Amino acid sequence: MTKAVDIHTHIIPLEFINGAIRNQDRFNLKIKTMENGCFGFEHEQGFVYDVPPKYYDVKTRLQEMQRRSLSHEVLSVAPTIFYYWSDLDTTCEVARLCNDALGEWIQASPEHFTAFGTLPMQDCKKAVSELEYVMSKPGFVGVEIGGSIEGTPLADPCYLPFFEAAEALNALIFIHPYYVGPRPGMERQYLTNLLGNPLETSIAISLLILEGVLEKYPRLKLVAAHGGGYLPYGIGRIDHGYRVRKEVGQEIPNNPSIYLHNNIYCDCITHDPEALVYLKNKMGISKIFLGSDYAFDMGLEDPVGFIEQNTGLTEPEKESILAGNWEVAVR
């Protein structure tokens, strides 16, 4: 089997599911048991989805990995259980419960799993503490965080201690959009996900660049979900704004695209082979990882095939995306 590392895969730990069943009011989540080991989730905000065993059962996931020709997965929790919207005690409890569950998956099959931890990002001190906790555990390569924290952008000065700690710990930061309800103006036609998710990533990273966070912490490594959002395709406009608008990028001495190329990695989830070739040309082949967004329906069902069948990539480039780039990034 071709070596293939899927860096964008999600789980919903059974420990979380059982905890939420016991206390559905505290977790603001209705859960019903369905057939074939499937659970039905309904968040307080109205977001509804099914959770079959591939989300929470290690053996099922390993079988699915074999079916999908994957040799390794980097696990992260489903963003719908970040719990930034909840009280801090609940969020801290959920984060620790999920991180310990991720650690158990790694222990169960370390050759197949590593992980991004999850953090209570609405409190920077608590987030740093949990970051230090997960990075002390075997198999954790970094953390997954939302593109904003209940309206507060990641570039807000309150998060500078978090980025300082992440840089010091050499932790990759996987920026993944989240929502548990519709975004204003995007309620129709599922645009809250189709357009809203890539837009959230684009805004988050643009602000981290323009407001000087990446200038201040030049060794930070960010992984942008869903092909980097729209940023790789609009960076020229941002560079132009930096040159002609005095209110743009006052905190940075270089064109914004410099930071995009130096600090940012992307997964390959463009859903369009030609867009992936553009992404490779814009970012450089070394900055793209294999990713699928498994097990959600908006992901790539066959990420390995998506790379191997792309006629715009050379064979060495395909090997780099499938596994080589990730192995270099986490050394």
C-alpha positions as CSV (number, residue, x, y, z in Angstrom):
1,M,0.0,0.0,0.0
2,T,1.2,3.5,-0.9
3,K,2.3,5.4,2.2
4,A,-0.4,8.0,2.9
5,V,-0.9,10.2,5.9
6,D,-4.3,11.9,6.2
7,I,-3.8,14.9,8.4
8,H,-7.4,16.0,8.5
9,T,-9.6,13.4,10.1
10,H,-12.1,13.8,12.9
11,I,-13.4,11.7,15.8
12,I,-16.1,12.2,18.4
13,P,-14.9,10.1,21.4
14,L,-17.3,7.6,23.0
15,E,-16.3,9.1,26.4
16,F,-17.7,12.4,25.3
17,I,-20.9,10.8,23.9
18,N,-21.5,8.9,27.2
19,G,-20.9,12.1,29.2
20,A,-23.3,14.1,27.1
21,I,-25.9,11.4,27.4
22,R,-25.7,11.5,31.2
23,N,-26.0,15.2,31.3
24,Q,-27.6,16.5,28.1
25,D,-28.7,19.8,29.7
26,R,-25.2,20.7,30.8
27,F,-23.7,19.9,27.4
28,N,-26.7,21.5,25.5
29,L,-26.8,18.5,23.3
30,K,-29.6,16.1,22.6
31,I,-28.4,12.6,21.8
32,K,-30.5,9.6,20.7
33,T,-29.4,6.1,20.2
34,M,-30.2,4.7,16.7
35,E,-29.6,1.5,14.9
36,N,-26.2,-0.2,14.1
37,G,-24.4,1.7,16.9
38,C,-25.3,5.1,15.4
39,F,-26.1,8.2,17.6
40,G,-28.1,11.2,16.5
41,F,-26.8,14.6,17.7
42,E,-28.8,17.8,17.9
43,H,-27.1,20.8,19.3
44,E,-28.9,23.6,21.1
45,Q,-28.4,25.8,18.0
46,G,-30.2,23.3,15.8
47,F,-27.3,21.6,14.1
48,V,-28.2,17.9,13.5
49,Y,-26.0,15.1,12.3
50,D,-25.5,11.3,12.8
51,V,-22.5,9.8,14.6
52,P,-21.9,6.2,13.4
53,P,-19.1,3.9,14.8
54,K,-16.5,5.3,12.4
55,Y,-16.4,8.4,14.6
56,Y,-15.8,6.7,17.9
57,D,-14.6,3.1,17.5
58,V,-10.9,2.4,16.9
59,K,-11.4,-1.0,15.2
60,T,-13.9,0.5,12.8
61,R,-11.6,3.4,12.0
62,L,-8.7,1.0,11.3
63,Q,-10.9,-1.0,8.9
64,E,-11.9,2.2,7.2
65,M,-8.3,3.3,6.9
66,Q,-7.4,0.1,5.1
67,R,-10.4,0.5,2.8
68,R,-9.3,4.1,2.0
69,S,-5.7,3.1,1.4
70,L,-4.4,5.2,4.3
71,S,-1.3,4.2,6.4
72,H,-1.7,6.9,9.1
73,E,-4.2,9.4,10.3
74,V,-3.8,12.6,12.3
75,L,-6.9,12.7,14.5
76,S,-8.7,15.7,15.8
77,V,-12.1,16.1,17.4
78,A,-15.1,17.3,15.4
79,P,-15.2,21.1,15.6
80,T,-18.8,20.8,16.6
81,I,-17.5,19.8,20.1
82,F,-15.0,22.7,20.6
83,Y,-17.5,24.1,23.2
84,Y,-16.2,27.6,23.0
85,W,-19.8,28.8,23.4
86,S,-20.2,27.1,26.7
87,D,-19.2,28.0,30.3
88,L,-15.5,27.6,30.9
89,D,-15.7,24.7,33.4
90,T,-17.7,22.6,30.8
91,T,-15.3,23.5,28.0
92,C,-12.2,22.6,30.1
93,E,-13.9,19.3,31.0
94,V,-14.7,18.5,27.4
95,A,-11.2,19.4,26.2
96,R,-9.5,17.2,28.8
97,L,-11.9,14.3,28.2
98,C,-11.4,14.5,24.4
99,N,-7.6,14.9,24.7
100,D,-7.3,11.8,27.0
101,A,-9.5,9.9,24.5
102,L,-7.2,10.9,21.6
103,G,-4.3,9.7,23.7
104,E,-6.0,6.3,24.1
105,W,-6.4,6.0,20.4
106,I,-2.7,6.7,19.9
107,Q,-1.8,4.1,22.6
108,A,-4.1,1.6,20.9
109,S,-2.3,1.9,17.6
110,P,0.7,4.3,17.6
111,E,1.8,3.3,14.2
112,H,-1.6,4.4,12.8
113,F,-2.5,7.5,14.8
114,T,-1.1,10.8,16.0
115,A,-3.3,13.8,17.0
116,F,-4.1,17.4,17.3
117,G,-5.4,18.2,20.8
118,T,-8.3,20.6,21.5
119,L,-8.3,23.5,23.9
120,P,-10.6,25.8,25.9
121,M,-9.7,28.8,23.8
122,Q,-12.1,31.3,25.4
123,D,-9.6,31.5,28.2
124,C,-6.0,32.0,27.1
125,K,-4.4,30.8,30.4
126,K,-6.4,27.6,30.4
127,A,-5.7,27.1,26.7
128,V,-1.9,27.4,27.3
129,S,-2.2,25.0,30.2
130,E,-4.0,22.4,28.1
131,L,-1.6,23.0,25.2
132,E,1.3,22.1,27.5
133,Y,-0.6,19.1,28.8
134,V,-1.2,17.6,25.3
135,M,2.3,18.4,24.0
136,S,3.7,16.4,27.0
137,K,1.9,13.3,25.8
138,P,3.2,10.8,23.2
139,G,1.8,11.2,19.7
140,F,0.4,14.8,19.9
141,V,1.9,17.0,17.1
142,G,-0.1,20.2,17.9
143,V,-3.6,21.5,18.5
144,E,-6.7,22.2,16.5
145,I,-8.5,25.5,17.1
146,G,-11.3,27.5,15.5
147,G,-10.8,30.4,13.1
148,S,-12.2,32.7,15.7
149,I,-13.4,32.3,19.3
150,E,-17.0,33.3,19.6
151,G,-16.4,36.5,17.7
152,T,-12.9,37.2,19.0
153,P,-10.3,36.9,16.2
154,L,-7.2,34.8,16.8
155,A,-5.1,37.8,16.1
156,D,-6.5,39.6,19.2
157,P,-3.6,40.5,21.6
158,C,-5.2,38.4,24.3
159,Y,-4.0,35.3,22.4
160,L,-0.4,36.3,22.1
161,P,0.7,34.1,25.1
162,F,-0.9,31.2,23.4
163,F,1.0,31.7,20.1
164,E,4.2,32.3,22.1
165,A,3.7,29.0,23.9
166,A,2.9,27.1,20.7
167,E,6.0,28.4,19.0
168,A,8.2,27.4,22.0
169,L,6.7,23.9,22.0
170,N,7.0,23.5,18.2
171,A,3.3,22.7,18.1
172,L,1.5,22.8,14.8
173,I,-1.7,24.8,14.9
174,F,-4.5,23.4,12.8
175,I,-7.0,26.1,12.1
176,H,-10.3,24.6,11.4
177,P,-13.6,26.5,11.0
178,Y,-16.4,25.6,13.4
179,Y,-20.1,26.2,13.7
180,V,-23.0,24.6,15.4
181,G,-25.6,26.8,13.8
182,P,-26.1,29.0,10.7
183,R,-23.9,32.0,9.9
184,P,-25.8,35.2,9.3
185,G,-26.6,35.7,5.6
186,M,-25.6,32.1,4.8
187,E,-28.6,30.2,6.1
188,R,-29.8,29.2,2.6
189,Q,-28.5,26.4,0.5
190,Y,-26.0,25.2,3.1
191,L,-23.8,28.2,2.4
192,T,-22.8,28.4,6.0
193,N,-20.5,25.5,5.2
194,L,-20.0,25.7,1.5
195,L,-18.8,29.3,1.6
196,G,-18.7,30.1,5.3
197,N,-16.1,27.5,6.3
198,P,-13.4,28.5,3.8
199,L,-14.1,32.1,4.5
200,E,-13.6,31.7,8.2
201,T,-10.1,30.2,7.6
202,S,-9.3,33.0,5.2
203,I,-10.2,35.7,7.6
204,A,-8.3,34.1,10.5
205,I,-5.0,33.7,8.7
206,S,-5.3,37.1,7.0
207,L,-5.6,38.8,10.4
208,L,-2.7,36.8,11.9
209,I,-0.6,38.0,9.0
210,L,-1.7,41.6,8.8
211,E,-1.8,42.3,12.5
212,G,1.7,41.0,13.0
213,V,1.3,37.7,14.9
214,L,3.4,35.8,12.4
215,E,6.0,38.6,12.4
216,K,6.2,38.4,16.1
217,Y,6.4,34.6,16.2
218,P,8.2,33.7,12.9
219,R,8.6,30.0,13.8
220,L,4.9,29.4,14.1
221,K,3.5,26.7,11.8
222,L,-0.1,27.0,10.9
223,V,-2.1,24.4,9.0
224,A,-5.1,25.9,7.1
225,A,-8.0,23.6,6.5
226,H,-9.8,23.1,3.2
227,G,-7.0,24.1,0.9
228,G,-6.2,27.3,2.8
229,G,-9.7,28.7,2.3
230,Y,-9.8,31.5,-0.2
231,L,-6.5,33.1,0.9
232,P,-4.1,31.4,-1.6
233,Y,-6.4,32.6,-4.4
234,G,-6.8,36.2,-3.1
235,I,-3.4,36.9,-1.7
236,G,-2.5,39.1,-4.6
237,R,-5.3,41.5,-3.7
238,I,-4.2,41.6,-0.1
239,D,-0.6,42.4,-1.2
240,H,-2.0,45.2,-3.4
241,G,-4.0,46.6,-0.5
242,Y,-0.8,46.5,1.7
243,R,1.0,48.6,-0.9
244,V,-1.7,51.2,-1.5
245,R,-3.8,51.4,1.7
246,K,-2.3,52.9,4.8
247,E,-4.7,51.1,7.2
248,V,-3.5,47.6,5.9
249,G,-0.7,45.8,7.6
250,Q,0.8,48.5,9.7
251,E,2.4,45.9,12.0
252,I,4.4,44.1,9.3
253,P,7.5,45.1,7.2
254,N,6.9,42.7,4.4
255,N,4.3,41.9,1.8
256,P,1.6,39.6,3.3
257,S,2.4,36.9,0.8
258,I,5.8,36.4,2.4
259,Y,4.1,35.1,5.6
260,L,1.8,32.9,3.6
261,H,4.7,31.2,2.0
262,N,6.8,31.0,5.2
263,N,4.4,30.0,7.9
264,I,1.3,28.4,6.3
265,Y,0.6,24.8,5.3
266,C,-2.6,23.6,3.7
267,D,-4.4,20.4,3.3
268,C,-5.4,19.3,-0.2
269,I,-9.2,19.6,0.1
270,T,-10.0,21.7,-2.9
271,H,-12.5,19.3,-4.4
272,D,-11.1,20.4,-7.8
273,P,-7.9,18.9,-9.3
274,E,-7.1,22.1,-11.2
275,A,-7.5,24.2,-8.0
276,L,-5.0,21.8,-6.3
277,V,-2.5,22.4,-9.1
278,Y,-2.9,26.1,-8.6
279,L,-2.5,25.7,-4.9
280,K,0.7,23.8,-5.5
281,N,2.0,26.5,-7.8
282,K,1.1,29.3,-5.4
283,M,2.2,27.7,-2.1
284,G,5.0,25.4,-3.2
285,I,4.6,21.6,-3.2
286,S,6.2,21.3,0.2
287,K,3.4,23.2,1.9
288,I,0.5,20.8,1.0
289,F,-0.6,17.8,3.0
290,L,-3.0,15.0,2.3
291,G,-6.3,15.6,4.0
292,S,-9.9,14.4,3.7
293,D,-12.1,15.9,6.5
294,Y,-13.2,12.3,7.3
295,A,-15.8,11.3,8.4
296,F,-18.0,14.2,7.4
297,D,-19.9,14.2,4.1
298,M,-18.2,17.4,2.9
299,G,-14.8,15.7,2.8
300,L,-12.9,13.7,0.2
301,E,-14.1,10.1,0.2
302,D,-11.0,8.9,-1.6
303,P,-8.2,11.4,-0.8
304,V,-5.4,9.1,-2.1
305,G,-7.2,8.7,-5.4
306,F,-7.7,12.5,-5.6
307,I,-3.9,12.9,-5.5
308,E,-2.9,9.9,-7.5
309,Q,-5.3,10.6,-10.4
310,N,-4.3,14.3,-10.7
311,T,-2.6,14.6,-14.1
312,G,-1.3,18.0,-13.2
313,L,1.0,16.6,-10.5
314,T,4.3,14.7,-11.1
315,E,4.9,11.4,-9.4
316,P,7.4,12.9,-6.9
317,E,4.9,15.7,-6.2
318,K,2.2,13.1,-5.5
319,E,4.5,11.3,-3.1
320,S,5.3,14.6,-1.3
321,I,1.6,15.3,-0.7
322,L,0.7,11.8,0.3
323,A,3.2,11.5,3.1
324,G,6.6,13.2,2.5
325,N,5.7,16.8,3.3
326,W,4.1,15.8,6.6
327,E,7.1,13.7,7.7
328,V,9.3,16.7,7.1
329,A,7.0,19.2,8.9
330,V,6.8,17.2,12.1
331,R,10.5,16.4,12.5
